């Protein structure tokens, strides 16, 4: 059974590659029952978004 | 710098100065070397503006200039990677890994204090300049090699296999480093910005 510690690695790698079916299914089951890891997943998604919008949103140019 | 006759009318001095400071900040975050950042920005600006013809507006100029800057930064990182061993573990990196281990109980589930929090609707933060200050501070706190890998992946938008290839490290090492960076950043942002949220139960 997947533990939170491994889940953080999988969720990080999910940002870099398509997870396999054998990774995805246990991950999904774990996330169903673990709020902490769901939050971790949301945070990973947010980090990606923040990095992508850094150049457009971070400015002291315009004023 | 190019003479005024070659610069399109939308690019005035104030815009240029602002653009330059945005570029410097961006380059400095990734190169961690003020002189190298300065050089990359200078080269990118000169390169971009000497070829500037008929931009529709400032945002187009900015996009173009940043594209060139990215290439300059990549060139520099390639040079650097020949002389630095990215996979070696510094004391700072080892201590991040130890800190990560303490987030878990013996059964490898989160301890109650360390469980990641619900950040609510974090996207709202992206519109606040104060958030970006915290974000930059968190990036700056990352150990050099960890930051280099992370920035290549997330800021220069290389695919992970390309990052490994450029830096001469294995995919699994790359994964470990990216995980370390992401975890350090999320904890730093949680402390520095999202701390108001209640721990999840």
Boltz contact constraints between the chains, C-beta under 6 A:
constraints:
  - contact:
      token1: [A, 3]
      token2: [B, 108]
      max_distance: 6.0
  - contact:
      token1: [A, 3]
      token2: [B, 109]
      max_distance: 6.0
  - contact:
      token1: [A, 4]
      token2: [B, 109]
      max_distance: 6.0
  - contact:
      token1: [A, 4]
      token2: [B, 110]
      max_distance: 6.0
  - contact:
      token1: [A, 5]
      token2: [B, 104]
      max_distance: 6.0
  - contact:
      token1: [A, 5]
      token2: [B, 108]
      max_distance: 6.0
  - contact:
      token1: [A, 9]
      token2: [B, 179]
      max_distance: 6.0
  - contact:
      token1: [A, 12]
      token2: [B, 178]
      max_distance: 6.0
  - contact:
      token1: [A, 12]
      token2: [B, 179]
      max_distance: 6.0
  - contact:
      token1: [A, 12]
      token2: [B, 182]
      max_distance: 6.0
  - contact:
      token1: [A, 13]
      token2: [B, 175]
      max_distance: 6.0
  - contact:
      token1: [A, 16]
      token2: [B, 160]
      max_distance: 6.0
  - contact:
      token1: [A, 35]
      token2: [B, 200]
      max_distance: 6.0
  - contact:
      token1: [A, 36]
      token2: [B, 110]
      max_distance: 6.0
  - contact:
      token1: [A, 36]
      token2: [B, 115]
      max_distance: 6.0
  - contact:
      token1: [A, 36]
      token2: [B, 116]
      max_distance: 6.0
  - contact:
      token1: [A, 36]
      token2: [B, 200]
      max_distance: 6.0
  - contact:
      token1: [A, 39]
      token2: [B, 116]
      max_distance: 6.0
  - contact:
      token1: [A, 39]
      token2: [B, 117]
      max_distance: 6.0
  - contact:
      token1: [A, 39]
      token2: [B, 118]
      max_distance: 6.0
  - contact:
      token1: [A, 39]
      token2: [B, 200]
      max_distance: 6.0
  - contact:
      token1: [A, 40]
      token2: [B, 116]
      max_distance: 6.0
  - contact:
      token1: [A, 43]
      token2: [B, 186]
      max_distance: 6.0
  - contact:
      token1: [A, 46]
      token2: [B, 122]
      max_distance: 6.0
  - contact:
      token1: [A, 47]
      token2: [B, 182]
      max_distance: 6.0
  - contact:
      token1: [A, 47]
      token2: [B, 185]
      max_distance: 6.0
  - contact:
      token1: [A, 51]
      token2: [B, 154]
      max_distance: 6.0
  - contact:
      token1: [A, 51]
      token2: [B, 155]
      max_distance: 6.0
  - contact:
      token1: [A, 53]
      token2: [B, 126]
      max_distance: 6.0
  - contact:
      token1: [A, 55]
      token2: [B, 66]
      max_distance: 6.0
  - contact:
      token1: [A, 57]
      token2: [B, 126]
      max_distance: 6.0
  - contact:
      token1: [A, 58]
      token2: [B, 132]
      max_distance: 6.0
  - contact:
      token1: [A, 61]
      token2: [B, 18]
      max_distance: 6.0
  - contact:
      token1: [A, 61]
      token2: [B, 22]
      max_distance: 6.0
